[in-house]
């Protein structure tokens, strides 16, 4: 009963972090019916050769219980976008949409210039694209990267403040309207209540827009970065000030956020401590995430919507729910466990009303 619309299975030149085969096996054992993989791999998934290789690897993994979908990367190159549209038409539904990185993150796939982002929208509109354009929404103009200090991990939260997300979403709404984009835009890993309010107003004005939230933006606040080994919780967008996570959980429960997505992004421990890479694993904790929703008063209907139903509707892909999957604990597969505290759910029951987040 789970679709995770946002995973990074690495592979290719980063197979030491994870492979598609391993990711699909973990997804199967964690009860998932589908995963949608991101294109900021090495090499990038932006052309026929790389896409065909990726889909072949997924097929050869032989995990039929889990549907494998992948996004094509959107670049500033008009010809690349047109060729990618041909690939979308040919390989749909396994190509689930396009991904635009409106701010720099892991991988070399950012399109940060406003005019170049507009070109992405216009080319896709001219091609008649009516599917999903996923957005990593962080505006470079609102970042303060100079304050980043690897010896003080919480500085990452200051370098990429909430304003960077909010301003980028405002820009995407302008681009959507100016380009007369016929498709849907999905804002990935929304982390700020102000972003939720902005997107809800846009929906009421007829914009075809959706939003997802990650478990780490529900569970943690930026104080986690001051804990021992705080660098392990570095991700983009970063953890937010205390109170944001409680409001995001409320917004998810009350229907203002469409679904959960893990942004599963494994790194080696060495890459986290030595290269300070952004991203954390999340996939094998899905059963715990669902238990977390239950003890926070999510109805069965709402849990189905935020873990499966809404994503299926938004992406328009006919995915069969797995009935009574046999679950296996795969959390120990990961090199570190960012959600280990949440494995003791009885402690959460006692703390759920205290707003004391680990």
Secondary structure, DSSP 8 states (H G I E B T S, - for coil): -EEEEEEE--BTTBTTT--HHHHHHHHHHTTEEEEEE-S-SSS-S-SHHHHHHHHHHHHHT--TTSEEEEEEE--S-HHHHHHHHHHHHHHTTTEEEEEEESS--SSS-B---HHHHHHHHHHHHHTT--SEEEEE---GGG--GGG--TTSTTHHHHHT-HHHHHHHHHHHHHHHHHHT--SEEEE-S---HHHHHHHHHHHHTT--EEEEE-HHHHH--GGGGGSTTGGGG--SS----TTHHHHHHHHHHTTSS-EE---EE---HHHHHHS-------GGGHHHHHHHHHHTT--HHHHHIIIIIHHHHHHT------SS------GGGSSS-TTGGGG-HHHHHHHTTTT---
